């Protein structure tokens, strides 16, 4: 159990109801779809948790993004005291992973949603050769690229995926006991699905 506690489930539910940019799903729906894709791919728990939390930066800051200040960095700083190093790294680097993929995979770059294309430009666009080589030296690059692909695919309105309590063990192992009884999504009591 975490030394300190943070009601991350409450943050995901309360702030996650918003839509970020031009995306067709709420931030929470996007997070749940991304985590479900990670689980379907039999990713390890740390990768699944990173998939669930990768866009928390959008929930804690409305600041303009740049190549040097973006939601991946904000989220990693916020989450780092609670999560394993790999989770924080994946959350931080999922933005750079998009820039990397767009630099090396034209098909991927052309598949980006409008909102993702706009954020890619704000976040610095294509990586130069030195930055690509630096990314290729990272030990968790494969996980970051997988997360990035799930991120782009996790934007389906009406997709049926497990609700937030499906990740209760992962969440509470890092953030301590959550207040599930007070969280509701779309009028449904999350505690009822526990």
N, C-alpha and C positions, 0 to 999 in steps of 0.2 A: 504494500500500500504506500502511496505517496506520503512524504513528510508533510507536505502542504496540500491543501485542497483547493480545487477550482471547479466551479459548476459549469464545466464545458458543455454538458448536455443542455443546460438552460440557455447558454449563449447560442448554441446551434439552433435550438428551437425558436427562441425569441427573435434573434437577429437573422436567422437563416430563412425566415419567411420572405425576405426581400429578394428581388431579382437584381442581379448585378449586370450592368451594361445591357447589351442587346440579347442576352441569353433567354431561351424560351422556358426555362425552369427556375425555380427558386434555388437559392444557395444551398438550402438543406436538401432538397430533392437531388441536386447535382452531387452533393457530398455522398448521399446514400447510394446513388447510382454508381459513383466511382468506387466506393468501398465494396459494393456488390460485385462489380467487375473484377476487383482484386481478389475477392474470395473465390469467384468462379474460376479464376486462373490459378487457384491454389497457392496464392502468395502467402508468405509468412505473416504472422500477426503484426510485426512492425510495419510492414508494407501496407497491410490493410488499414492500420491506424493512420498512417500517413495519407492514404487515399481518402479516408474519411475527413481528415483535418486540413487537407492541403490549401483550402481557400479561406481559412479562419482569418487571414489578414484582411480580407474584404469586410469581415464582420467587426473588426476592431479599429479600422481606419478608413476614412473617406479621402485621404490624401491622393494627390496626383501621382501616378507611377512614372518612374524613369528607369533607365538601365541600372542605376545605382541605388534606387529606393523603390521597392515594389512589394506587393502583398506577400510574396514568398518570404522575403526578409522579415517583414513585420510579424508574420505568423511564427516563423522560427524563433525569433527573439521572445515572443510571448509564450510559446510552448516549451522552450528549452529547459526551464526549471522542472518540468513535469514529465517529459517524455525521454525515451532513450535517444542517444546521439543520432542513430540512424534515422529515426522518425523526423527529428528536427532538420537533419540534412536533406532528406527527401522533400520535405515541405518547402524548405528554402530553395532547393535546386530545381523544383518542378518548372519554375519560370525559365531558368537557363536551359533546361532540357527542351523546352519548346523552341527556344532560339536555336539550339543545336540541331534539332530535327529539321527545322525549316531551312537550315543551312546545308544539310546533307541529303535531304529527302524531299524532292520537289512534289511528289504525290501527297505527302503529308502536308506540306505547306499549302497546297491547293485545296486540301480538305478542311482547313480551319473554318470555323463559323465566322460570321462577320465580327462578332464581339471579340473573338479570340484573335482575329487578324488585327483589329484595332489595338488591342492590348499588346500584341507582339511588337507592333511599331512603337508604341509608347515605351515599352520595356527595352528598346534598343535594337530591334530587328535582327538581321542575320549576324552570326558570330564571324569574326575574322579567323584566319587559319590558326593563329596562336591560341586564341580562346577555345577553338574546337579541340586542339591537341591537349590543352589543359583539362577540358571536360573528359577526354578519352582516358586520362590518367586516374580518374576518380573511381574508387573501389565500388561504389554503389550506382554507377552509371546505368547499368542494365535495369535496375529497379526504377531509377528516375525516368528512363525512357518509357518503360511500361506504364508507370503512373501517368506520364504525360499523354500517352495514347488513350488510356482509360478516361482521363480528364476530358479529352476532346469528344469521346464517344458518349459521355455521361450527360447528355443534354436532351433526353427524349421525354417530351411531355407525356404524362400518364404512364410512364414505365412502372411496372410493379416490381418492387424490390423490398427486402426486409426493412422494417422500421428501425429507428435509432436504438431501441433496447436490444436489438440483435447483437450490438457491439458493447453491451454493458460490461462484460468482463474486461475487455481491452481498455475501455474508458476508465473504469474504476481502479484498475491496476495502476494507472498513471495519475489520475486526478482525484482519487479518493471517492468517498461515497457521494453519489449524485442525488439530486432532489427529483427523482423520477415522478413522484406523485403530483408535483406541481407543473410538470411539463405537459403541454397538449399540442397536438398538431391537427389542424383542420377540424377542430372540435372533438377529436378523439383523445381520450386519456391514455397517455403512454403507459401508465402503470397497469392498465387493464391488459396490456399485451405482454407483461412480464411473466 
